């Protein structure tokens, strides 16, 4: 996951440098008044998003598989913990349910 994030950040920084160069060379228009910096960042975001979507498809799939595996492990651990608590709550032989039945 960290690798994907760093790769995505790298693509954004590369686009930021290219957009900055294009704006200051006059190829791309400058922002209005003091908004030039914000214009450059927004334009870099708009350009980097589709590039990241296409270029990092494989890395995004691997990161997604890692997240799914982690969630599945957490669910299995939770279920094991829940079944262990259920077994402890019945005394292992169901005596708790018999006691409750007699009290009613």
MOPAC internal coordinates of N, CA, C and O (Angstrom, degrees):
PM7 1SCF
backbone

  N    0.0000 0     0.00 0     0.00 0    0    0    0
  C    1.4438 1     0.00 0     0.00 0    1    0    0
  C    1.5286 1   110.85 1     0.00 0    2    1    0
  O    1.2310 1   120.84 1   138.84 1    3    2    1
  N    1.3237 1   116.00 1   -41.16 1    3    2    1
  C    1.4532 1   120.21 1   178.76 1    5    3    2
  C    1.5317 1   110.41 1   -64.26 1    6    5    3
  O    1.2310 1   121.03 1   141.46 1    7    6    5
  N    1.3314 1   115.64 1   -38.54 1    7    6    5
  C    1.4651 1   119.61 1   179.64 1    9    7    6
  C    1.5338 1   110.75 1   -61.60 1   10    9    7
  O    1.2310 1   120.36 1   134.98 1   11   10    9
  N    1.3277 1   116.92 1   -45.02 1   11   10    9
  C    1.4582 1   121.26 1   178.71 1   13   11   10
  C    1.5217 1   110.77 1   -61.25 1   14   13   11
  O    1.2310 1   120.48 1   136.11 1   15   14   13
  N    1.3262 1   116.69 1   -43.89 1   15   14   13
  C    1.4606 1   120.96 1  -179.64 1   17   15   14
  C    1.5248 1   111.06 1   -62.75 1   18   17   15
  O    1.2310 1   120.56 1   136.61 1   19   18   17
  N    1.3290 1   116.54 1   -43.39 1   19   18   17
  C    1.4666 1   119.94 1   179.19 1   21   19   18
  C    1.5271 1   111.73 1   -66.41 1   22   21   19
  O    1.2310 1   120.37 1   141.99 1   23   22   21
  N    1.3238 1   116.89 1   -38.01 1   23   22   21
  C    1.4672 1   119.87 1   177.61 1   25   23   22
  C    1.5308 1   110.28 1   -65.76 1   26   25   23
  O    1.2310 1   120.55 1   139.24 1   27   26   25
  N    1.3102 1   116.56 1   -40.76 1   27   26   25
  C    1.4623 1   120.71 1   178.78 1   29   27   26
  C    1.5243 1   110.98 1   -64.47 1   30   29   27
  O    1.2310 1   120.98 1   137.79 1   31   30   29
  N    1.3326 1   115.73 1   -42.21 1   31   30   29
  C    1.4630 1   120.70 1   176.92 1   33   31   30
  C    1.5289 1   110.90 1   -63.26 1   34   33   31
  O    1.2310 1   120.51 1   141.16 1   35   34   33
  N    1.3181 1   116.63 1   -38.84 1   35   34   33
  C    1.4641 1   120.57 1   177.71 1   37   35   34
  C    1.5225 1   112.45 1   -62.35 1   38   37   35
  O    1.2310 1   120.71 1   138.12 1   39   38   37
  N    1.3189 1   116.25 1   -41.88 1   39   38   37
  C    1.4639 1   119.88 1   177.69 1   41   39   38
  C    1.5206 1   109.95 1   -64.07 1   42   41   39
  O    1.2310 1   120.33 1   138.45 1   43   42   41
  N    1.3361 1   116.98 1   -41.55 1   43   42   41
  C    1.4618 1   119.65 1   178.70 1   45   43   42
  C    1.5275 1   111.29 1   -62.54 1   46   45   43
  O    1.2310 1   120.12 1   135.01 1   47   46   45
  N    1.3212 1   117.37 1   -44.99 1   47   46   45
  C    1.4683 1   120.55 1  -179.53 1   49   47   46
  C    1.5299 1   110.31 1   -63.40 1   50   49   47
  O    1.2310 1   120.27 1   139.43 1   51   50   49
  N    1.3187 1   117.08 1   -40.57 1   51   50   49
  C    1.4673 1   120.07 1   176.56 1   53   51   50
  C    1.5202 1   111.61 1   -61.10 1   54   53   51
  O    1.2310 1   120.35 1   135.68 1   55   54   53
  N    1.3194 1   116.93 1   -44.32 1   55   54   53
  C    1.4687 1   120.80 1   177.61 1   57   55   54
  C    1.5241 1   111.02 1   -65.37 1   58   57   55
  O    1.2310 1   120.41 1   143.68 1   59   58   57
  N    1.3281 1   116.82 1   -36.32 1   59   58   57
  C    1.4576 1   120.64 1   178.28 1   61   59   58
  C    1.5292 1   110.87 1   -62.37 1   62   61   59
  O    1.2310 1   120.58 1   136.88 1   63   62   61
  N    1.3005 1   116.50 1   -43.12 1   63   62   61
  C    1.4760 1   120.37 1   178.97 1   65   63   62
  C    1.5232 1   110.57 1   -65.31 1   66   65   63
  O    1.2310 1   120.29 1   136.54 1   67   66   65
  N    1.3179 1   117.06 1   -43.46 1   67   66   65
  C    1.4697 1   120.39 1  -179.68 1   69   67   66
  C    1.5292 1   110.45 1   -65.00 1   70   69   67
  O    1.2310 1   120.25 1   134.07 1   71   70   69
  N    1.3319 1   117.13 1   -45.93 1   71   70   69
  C    1.4684 1   120.03 1   179.92 1   73   71   70
  C    1.5204 1   110.35 1   -63.52 1   74   73   71
  O    1.2310 1   120.02 1   138.37 1   75   74   73
  N    1.3265 1   117.57 1   -41.63 1   75   74   73
  C    1.4669 1   120.83 1   178.05 1   77   75   74
  C    1.5342 1   110.32 1   -58.85 1   78   77   75
  O    1.2310 1   120.70 1   136.16 1   79   78   77
  N    1.3266 1   116.26 1   -43.84 1   79   78   77
  C    1.4634 1   120.28 1   178.14 1   81   79   78
  C    1.5182 1   111.85 1   -63.21 1   82   81   79
  O    1.2310 1   120.30 1   138.00 1   83   82   81
  N    1.3249 1   117.03 1   -42.00 1   83   82   81
  C    1.4667 1   120.34 1   180.00 1   85   83   82
  C    1.5226 1   112.05 1   -66.90 1   86   85   83
  O    1.2310 1   120.16 1   142.46 1   87   86   85
  N    1.3385 1   117.30 1   -37.54 1   87   86   85
  C    1.4642 1   120.68 1   179.85 1   89   87   86
  C    1.5258 1   110.23 1   -68.94 1   90   89   87
  O    1.2310 1   120.15 1   134.94 1   91   90   89
  N    1.3102 1   117.31 1   -45.06 1   91   90   89
  C    1.4549 1   119.43 1  -176.63 1   93   91   90
  C    1.5184 1   113.32 1   -77.71 1   94   93   91
  O    1.2310 1   120.11 1   164.29 1   95   94   93
  N    1.3222 1   117.39 1   -15.71 1   95   94   93
  C    1.4681 1   118.88 1   173.08 1   97   95   94
  C    1.5271 1   111.27 1   -88.07 1   98   97   95
  O    1.2310 1   120.05 1   170.89 1   99   98   97
  N    1.3303 1   117.52 1    -9.11 1   99   98   97
  C    1.4545 1   121.33 1   176.63 1  101   99   98
  C    1.5168 1   114.54 1    92.04 1  102  101   99
  O    1.2310 1   119.59 1  -178.20 1  103  102  101
  N    1.3152 1   118.39 1     1.80 1  103  102  101
  C    1.4636 1   121.09 1  -179.89 1  105  103  102
  C    1.5324 1   110.21 1   -72.28 1  106  105  103
  O    1.2310 1   120.53 1   141.04 1  107  106  105
  N    1.3360 1   116.59 1   -38.96 1  107  106  105
  C    1.4635 1   122.42 1   177.21 1  109  107  106
  C    1.5277 1   106.64 1  -108.44 1  110  109  107
  O    1.2310 1   119.82 1   -43.71 1  111  110  109
  N    1.3353 1   117.95 1   136.29 1  111  110  109
  C    1.4739 1   119.22 1  -177.26 1  113  111  110
  C    1.5272 1   112.86 1   -63.49 1  114  113  111
  O    1.2310 1   121.22 1   -31.46 1  115  114  113
  N    1.3235 1   115.26 1   148.54 1  115  114  113
  C    1.4687 1   121.67 1   177.35 1  117  115  114
  C    1.5227 1   109.54 1   -77.06 1  118  117  115
  O    1.2310 1   121.07 1   -17.99 1  119  118  117
  N    1.3382 1   115.56 1   162.01 1  119  118  117
  C    1.4597 1   120.65 1   176.71 1  121  119  118
  C    1.5148 1   110.32 1   -73.76 1  122  121  119
  O    1.2310 1   120.70 1    -6.26 1  123  122  121
  N    1.3128 1   116.26 1   173.74 1  123  122  121
  C    1.4658 1   121.89 1   179.87 1  125  123  122
  C    1.5236 1   110.32 1   -82.63 1  126  125  123
  O    1.2310 1   119.97 1   -49.89 1  127  126  125
  N    1.3000 1   117.66 1   130.11 1  127  126  125
  C    1.4665 1   122.28 1   175.24 1  129  127  126
  C    1.5143 1   113.12 1    57.33 1  130  129  127
  O    1.2310 1   120.98 1    56.78 1  131  130  129
  N    1.3383 1   115.73 1  -123.22 1  131  130  129
  C    1.4571 1   121.79 1  -178.54 1  133  131  130
  C    1.5275 1   113.26 1   -88.54 1  134  133  131
  O    1.2310 1   119.31 1  -173.03 1  135  134  133
  N    1.3012 1   118.93 1     6.97 1  135  134  133
  C    1.4634 1   121.78 1  -175.79 1  137  135  134
  C    1.5237 1   113.13 1   -86.75 1  138  137  135
  O    1.2310 1   119.39 1  -169.02 1  139  138  137
  N    1.3090 1   118.77 1    10.98 1  139  138  137
  C    1.4587 1   121.34 1  -175.58 1  141  139  138
  C    1.5299 1   112.29 1   -59.92 1  142  141  139
  O    1.2310 1   120.27 1   136.26 1  143  142  141
  N    1.3395 1   117.08 1   -43.74 1  143  142  141
  C    1.4632 1   119.88 1   179.96 1  145  143  142
  C    1.5152 1   112.02 1   -63.42 1  146  145  143
  O    1.2310 1   120.80 1   136.36 1  147  146  145
  N    1.3226 1   116.07 1   -43.64 1  147  146  145
  C    1.4614 1   120.49 1   178.79 1  149  147  146
  C    1.5309 1   110.42 1   -64.73 1  150  149  147
  O    1.2310 1   120.20 1   141.02 1  151  150  149
  N    1.3164 1   117.22 1   -38.98 1  151  150  149
  C    1.4600 1   122.29 1   178.16 1  153  151  150
  C    1.5294 1   110.54 1   -59.56 1  154  153  151
  O    1.2310 1   120.81 1   135.58 1  155  154  153
  N    1.3237 1   116.05 1   -44.42 1  155  154  153
  C    1.4606 1   120.54 1  -178.45 1  157  155  154
  C    1.5331 1   110.24 1   -64.98 1  158  157  155
  O    1.2310 1   120.04 1   135.48 1  159  158  157
  N    1.3260 1   117.54 1   -44.52 1  159  158  157
  C    1.4725 1   121.17 1  -179.79 1  161  159  158
  C    1.5251 1   110.91 1   -64.30 1  162  161  159
  O    1.2310 1   119.94 1   134.52 1  163  162  161
  N    1.3226 1   117.71 1   -45.48 1  163  162  161
  C    1.4714 1   120.49 1   179.60 1  165  163  162
  C    1.5195 1   112.25 1   -63.90 1  166  165  163
  O    1.2310 1   120.74 1   138.38 1  167  166  165
  N    1.3205 1   116.18 1   -41.62 1  167  166  165
  C    1.4623 1   119.56 1   178.40 1  169  167  166
  C    1.5244 1   110.56 1   -64.81 1  170  169  167
  O    1.2310 1   120.21 1   140.88 1  171  170  169
  N    1.3278 1   117.21 1   -39.12 1  171  170  169
  C    1.4678 1   120.70 1   177.53 1  173  171  170
  C    1.5288 1   110.77 1   -64.78 1  174  173  171
  O    1.2310 1   119.95 1   141.08 1  175  174  173
  N    1.3332 1   117.70 1   -38.92 1  175  174  173
  C    1.4657 1   120.58 1   176.73 1  177  175  174
  C    1.5282 1   111.61 1   -62.83 1  178  177  175
  O    1.2310 1   120.92 1   136.09 1  179  178  177
  N    1.3232 1   115.85 1   -43.91 1  179  178  177
  C    1.4716 1   120.50 1  -178.96 1  181  179  178
  C    1.5249 1   110.98 1   -65.24 1  182  181  179
  O    1.2310 1   120.48 1   143.38 1  183  182  181
  N    1.3208 1   116.68 1   -36.62 1  183  182  181
  C    1.4654 1   120.17 1  -179.36 1  185  183  182
  C    1.5320 1   110.88 1   -76.40 1  186  185  183
  O    1.2310 1   120.15 1   140.13 1  187  186  185
  N    1.3427 1   117.31 1   -39.87 1  187  186  185
  C    1.4699 1   120.13 1  -174.60 1  189  187  186
  C    1.5293 1   113.31 1   -74.37 1  190  189  187
  O    1.2310 1   119.51 1   152.66 1  191  190  189
  N    1.3172 1   118.54 1   -27.34 1  191  190  189
  C    1.4729 1   120.54 1  -177.07 1  193  191  190
  C    1.5300 1   113.04 1   -60.31 1  194  193  191
  O    1.2310 1   118.84 1   126.89 1  195  194  193
  N    1.3325 1   119.81 1   -53.11 1  195  194  193
  C    1.4730 1   117.75 1   179.21 1  197  195  194
  C    1.5244 1   113.00 1   -67.87 1  198  197  195
  O    1.2310 1   120.49 1   148.27 1  199  198  197
  N    1.3348 1   116.67 1   -31.73 1  199  198  197
  C    1.4713 1   119.00 1   177.43 1  201  199  198
  C    1.5249 1   109.25 1   -63.76 1  202  201  199
  O    1.2310 1   120.03 1   133.77 1  203  202  201
  N    1.3211 1   117.55 1   -46.23 1  203  202  201
  C    1.4639 1   121.47 1   178.86 1  205  203  202
  C    1.5211 1   110.87 1   -62.21 1  206  205  203
  O    1.2310 1   120.40 1   140.02 1  207  206  205
  N    1.3186 1   116.83 1   -39.98 1  207  206  205
  C    1.4560 1   121.23 1  -179.08 1  209  207  206
  C    1.5238 1   111.54 1   -59.77 1  210  209  207
  O    1.2310 1   120.51 1   139.13 1  211  210  209
  N    1.3222 1   116.64 1   -40.87 1  211  210  209
  C    1.4636 1   120.77 1  -177.30 1  213  211  210
  C    1.5260 1   111.32 1   -83.05 1  214  213  211
  O    1.2310 1   120.36 1   131.34 1  215  214  213
  N    1.3273 1   116.91 1   -48.66 1  215  214  213
  C    1.4622 1   121.16 1  -172.77 1  217  215  214
  C    1.5232 1   112.07 1   -70.48 1  218  217  215
  O    1.2310 1   119.85 1   143.42 1  219  218  217
  N    1.3205 1   117.89 1   -36.58 1  219  218  217
  C    1.4647 1   121.05 1  -173.70 1  221  219  218
  C    1.5299 1   113.47 1   -98.74 1  222  221  219
  O    1.2310 1   120.11 1  -158.82 1  223  222  221
  N    1.3166 1   117.39 1    21.18 1  223  222  221
  C    1.4607 1   120.24 1  -177.93 1  225  223  222
  C    1.5244 1   111.96 1   -57.59 1  226  225  223
  O    1.2310 1   119.89 1   132.50 1  227  226  225
  N    1.3239 1   117.82 1   -47.50 1  227  226  225
  C    1.4636 1   121.06 1  -179.25 1  229  227  226
  C    1.5118 1   112.12 1   -64.05 1  230  229  227
  O    1.2310 1   120.50 1   136.53 1  231  230  229
  N    1.3157 1   116.64 1   -43.47 1  231  230  229
  C    1.4658 1   120.63 1   179.48 1  233  231  230
  C    1.5254 1   111.05 1   -65.86 1  234  233  231
  O    1.2310 1   120.45 1   142.77 1  235  234  233
  N    1.3242 1   116.75 1   -37.23 1  235  234  233
  C    1.4683 1   120.95 1   178.40 1  237  235  234
  C    1.5365 1   110.03 1   -65.57 1  238  237  235
  O    1.2310 1   120.02 1   141.06 1  239  238  237
  N    1.3305 1   117.56 1   -38.94 1  239  238  237
  C    1.4593 1   121.18 1   177.89 1  241  239  238
  C    1.5252 1   111.12 1   -64.64 1  242  241  239
  O    1.2310 1   120.55 1   138.57 1  243  242  241
  N    1.3467 1   116.55 1   -41.43 1  243  242  241
  C    1.4633 1   119.66 1   178.01 1  245  243  242
  C    1.5242 1   110.96 1   -64.65 1  246  245  243
  O    1.2310 1   120.26 1   138.04 1  247  246  245
  N    1.3183 1   117.11 1   -41.96 1  247  246  245
  C    1.4669 1   120.76 1   178.32 1  249  247  246
  C    1.5264 1   110.03 1   -63.26 1  250  249  247
  O    1.2310 1   120.35 1   140.42 1  251  250  249
  N    1.3208 1   116.93 1   -39.58 1  251  250  249
  C    1.4585 1   121.11 1   178.95 1  253  251  250
  C    1.5278 1   110.95 1   -64.31 1  254  253  251
  O    1.2310 1   120.11 1   138.90 1  255  254  253
  N    1.3301 1   117.39 1   -41.10 1  255  254  253
  C    1.4612 1   120.70 1   177.79 1  257  255  254
  C    1.5229 1   110.65 1   -62.95 1  258  257  255
  O    1.2310 1   120.00 1   141.03 1  259  258  257
  N    1.3196 1   117.61 1   -38.97 1  259  258  257
  C    1.4594 1   120.93 1   178.14 1  261  259  258
  C    1.5209 1   111.32 1   -64.08 1  262  261  259
  O    1.2310 1   120.40 1   138.84 1  263  262  261
  N    1.3306 1   116.85 1   -41.16 1  263  262  261
  C    1.4595 1   120.80 1   179.08 1  265  263  262
  C    1.5242 1   110.25 1   -65.80 1  266  265  263
  O    1.2310 1   119.90 1   136.95 1  267  266  265
  N    1.3182 1   117.79 1   -43.05 1  267  266  265
  C    1.4645 1   121.46 1   179.36 1  269  267  266
  C    1.5250 1   110.23 1   -62.93 1  270  269  267
  O    1.2310 1   120.14 1   137.34 1  271  270  269
  N    1.3298 1   117.34 1   -42.66 1  271  270  269
  C    1.4647 1   120.75 1   178.82 1  273  271  270
  C    1.5254 1   110.64 1   -62.94 1  274  273  271
  O    1.2310 1   119.96 1   139.02 1  275  274  273
  N    1.3184 1   117.68 1   -40.98 1  275  274  273
  C    1.4637 1   121.52 1   179.33 1  277  275  274
  C    1.5329 1   110.84 1   -64.73 1  278  277  275
  O    1.2310 1   120.42 1   138.37 1  279  278  277
  N    1.3352 1   116.79 1   -41.63 1  279  278  277
  C    1.4698 1   120.42 1   178.64 1  281  279  278
  C    1.5235 1   110.34 1   -65.50 1  282  281  279
  O    1.2310 1   120.09 1   138.51 1  283  282  281
  N    1.3219 1   117.43 1   -41.49 1  283  282  281
  C    1.4652 1   120.57 1   178.72 1  285  283  282
  C    1.5236 1   110.99 1   -62.80 1  286  285  283
  O    1.2310 1   120.27 1   139.12 1  287  286  285
  N    1.3459 1   117.09 1   -40.88 1  287  286  285
  C    1.4670 1   120.47 1   177.16 1  289  287  286
  C    1.5244 1   111.13 1   -62.67 1  290  289  287
  O    1.2310 1   120.63 1   137.61 1  291  290  289
  N    1.3167 1   116.40 1   -42.39 1  291  290  289
  C    1.4644 1   120.12 1   179.76 1  293  291  290
  C    1.5315 1   110.78 1   -64.75 1  294  293  291
  O    1.2310 1   120.18 1   139.84 1  295  294  293
  N    1.3330 1   117.25 1   -40.16 1  295  294  293
  C    1.4632 1   120.52 1   177.62 1  297  295  294
  C    1.5213 1   111.15 1   -63.95 1  298  297  295
  O    1.2310 1   120.42 1   138.46 1  299  298  297
  N    1.3364 1   116.79 1   -41.54 1  299  298  297
  C    1.4645 1   120.73 1   179.17 1  301  299  298
  C    1.5236 1   110.32 1   -64.65 1  302  301  299
  O    1.2310 1   120.01 1   137.09 1  303  302  301
  N    1.3259 1   117.59 1   -42.91 1  303  302  301
  C    1.4642 1   120.77 1   178.29 1  305  303  302
  C    1.5171 1   111.05 1   -63.71 1  306  305  303
  O    1.2310 1   120.14 1   139.50 1  307  306  305
  N    1.3193 1   117.33 1   -40.50 1  307  306  305
  C    1.4576 1   121.34 1   178.50 1  309  307  306
  C    1.5203 1   111.14 1   -64.34 1  310  309  307
  O    1.2310 1   120.62 1   137.09 1  311  310  309
  N    1.3203 1   116.41 1   -42.91 1  311  310  309
  C    1.4606 1   120.58 1   179.54 1  313  311  310
  C    1.5266 1   110.56 1   -66.35 1  314  313  311
  O    1.2310 1   119.93 1   140.05 1  315  314  313
  N    1.3338 1   117.73 1   -39.95 1  315  314  313
  C    1.4643 1   120.76 1   177.88 1  317  315  314
  C    1.5238 1   110.35 1   -64.08 1  318  317  315
  O    1.2310 1   120.77 1   139.12 1  319  318  317
  N    1.3218 1   116.14 1   -40.88 1  319  318  317
  C    1.4644 1   120.45 1   178.34 1  321  319  318
  C    1.5248 1   110.57 1   -65.43 1  322  321  319
  O    1.2310 1   120.54 1   138.36 1  323  322  321
  N    1.3099 1   116.57 1   -41.64 1  323  322  321
  C    1.4677 1   120.88 1   179.81 1  325  323  322
  C    1.5322 1   110.94 1   -64.48 1  326  325  323
  O    1.2310 1   119.97 1   136.68 1  327  326  325
  N    1.3207 1   117.66 1   -43.32 1  327  326  325
  C    1.4638 1   119.98 1  -179.60 1  329  327  326
  C    1.5273 1   110.53 1   -69.43 1  330  329  327
  O    1.2310 1   119.96 1   147.38 1  331  330  329
  N    1.3391 1   117.69 1   -32.62 1  331  330  329
  C    1.4609 1   120.57 1   176.46 1  333  331  330
  C    1.5314 1   110.23 1   -67.06 1  334  333  331
  O    1.2310 1   120.00 1   139.24 1  335  334  333
  N    1.3265 1   117.60 1   -40.76 1  335  334  333
  C    1.4616 1   121.17 1   177.15 1  337  335  334
  C    1.5259 1   110.95 1   -64.65 1  338  337  335
  O    1.2310 1   120.65 1   140.76 1  339  338  337
  N    1.3345 1   116.37 1   -39.24 1  339  338  337
  C    1.4613 1   119.62 1   177.98 1  341  339  338
  C    1.5272 1   110.81 1   -63.26 1  342  341  339
  O    1.2310 1   120.69 1   138.90 1  343  342  341
  N    1.3425 1   116.28 1   -41.10 1  343  342  341
  C    1.4669 1   120.33 1  -179.89 1  345  343  342
  C    1.5194 1   110.21 1   -67.05 1  346  345  343
  O    1.2310 1   119.62 1   141.02 1  347  346  345
  N    1.3094 1   118.34 1   -38.98 1  347  346  345
  C    1.4564 1   121.80 1   178.81 1  349  347  346
  C    1.5297 1   110.77 1   -70.30 1  350  349  347
  O    1.2310 1   119.95 1   145.14 1  351  350  349
  N    1.3105 1   117.70 1   -34.86 1  351  350  349
  C    1.4605 1   122.02 1  -178.88 1  353  351  350
  C    1.5175 1   112.70 1   -67.59 1  354  353  351
  O    1.2310 1   119.74 1   152.30 1  355  354  353
  N    1.3249 1   118.10 1   -27.70 1  355  354  353
  C    1.4554 1   121.05 1   179.82 1  357  355  354
  C    1.5099 1   111.76 1   -94.00 1  358  357  355
  O    1.2310 1   119.84 1  -179.59 1  359  358  357
  N    1.3230 1   117.91 1     0.41 1  359  358  357
  C    1.4531 1   120.37 1  -179.20 1  361  359  358
  C    1.5133 1   112.10 1    76.70 1  362  361  359
  O    1.2310 1   120.69 1  -170.48 1  363  362  361
  N    1.3017 1   116.28 1     9.52 1  363  362  361
  C    1.4517 1   120.50 1   177.41 1  365  363  362
  C    1.5158 1   113.44 1    83.57 1  366  365  363
  O    1.2310 1   119.47 1   155.63 1  367  366  365
  N    1.3672 1   118.62 1   -24.37 1  367  366  365
  C    1.4572 1   120.29 1  -178.45 1  369  367  366
  C    1.5261 1   113.02 1  -121.38 1  370  369  367
  O    1.2310 1   120.72 1  -171.19 1  371  370  369
  N    1.3387 1   116.23 1     8.81 1  371  370  369
  C    1.4521 1   119.99 1   177.74 1  373  371  370
  C    1.5031 1   113.04 1    85.03 1  374  373  371
  O    1.2310 1   119.36 1  -168.72 1  375  374  373
  N    1.3403 1   118.83 1    11.28 1  375  374  373
  C    1.4578 1   121.23 1  -177.09 1  377  375  374
  C    1.5105 1   113.21 1   -65.42 1  378  377  375
  O    1.2310 1   119.18 1   150.56 1  379  378  377
  N    1.3256 1   119.17 1   -29.44 1  379  378  377
  C    1.4557 1   121.46 1   179.83 1  381  379  378
  C    1.5317 1   110.24 1   -65.38 1  382  381  379
  O    1.2310 1   120.12 1   141.35 1  383  382  381
  N    1.3174 1   117.37 1   -38.65 1  383  382  381
  C    1.4564 1   118.96 1   179.88 1  385  383  382
  C    1.5256 1   110.70 1   -70.88 1  386  385  383
  O    1.2310 1   119.76 1   147.83 1  387  386  385
  N    1.3346 1   118.06 1   -32.17 1  387  386  385
  C    1.4599 1   120.23 1   177.58 1  389  387  386
  C    1.5274 1   110.54 1   -68.90 1  390  389  387
  O    1.2310 1   120.86 1   140.71 1  391  390  389
  N    1.3238 1   115.97 1   -39.29 1  391  390  389
  C    1.4619 1   119.97 1   179.34 1  393  391  390
  C    1.5152 1   109.69 1   -65.52 1  394  393  391
  O    1.2310 1   120.22 1   137.61 1  395  394  393
  N    1.3318 1   117.18 1   -42.39 1  395  394  393
  C    1.4474 1   119.90 1   178.44 1  397  395  394
  C    1.5230 1   110.57 1   -63.58 1  398  397  395
  O    1.2310 1   120.12 1   141.46 1  399  398  397
  N    1.3135 1   117.38 1   -38.54 1  399  398  397
  C    1.4557 1   121.27 1  -179.04 1  401  399  398
  C    1.5128 1   110.85 1   -65.91 1  402  401  399
  O    1.2310 1   119.86 1   142.97 1  403  402  401
  N    1.3347 1   117.87 1   -37.03 1  403  402  401
  C    1.4552 1   121.02 1  -179.94 1  405  403  402
  C    1.5341 1   111.71 1   -72.92 1  406  405  403
  O    1.2310 1   120.31 1   149.21 1  407  406  405
  N    1.3432 1   117.02 1   -30.79 1  407  406  405
  C    1.4554 1   120.63 1  -178.53 1  409  407  406
  C    1.5074 1   111.40 1   -72.98 1  410  409  407
  O    1.2310 1   119.58 1   157.41 1  411  410  409
  N    1.3273 1   118.41 1   -22.59 1  411  410  409
  C    1.4637 1   121.00 1  -175.78 1  413  411  410
  C    1.4652 1   112.93 1   -77.57 1  414  413  411
  O    1.2310 1   120.10 1   180.00 1  415  414  413

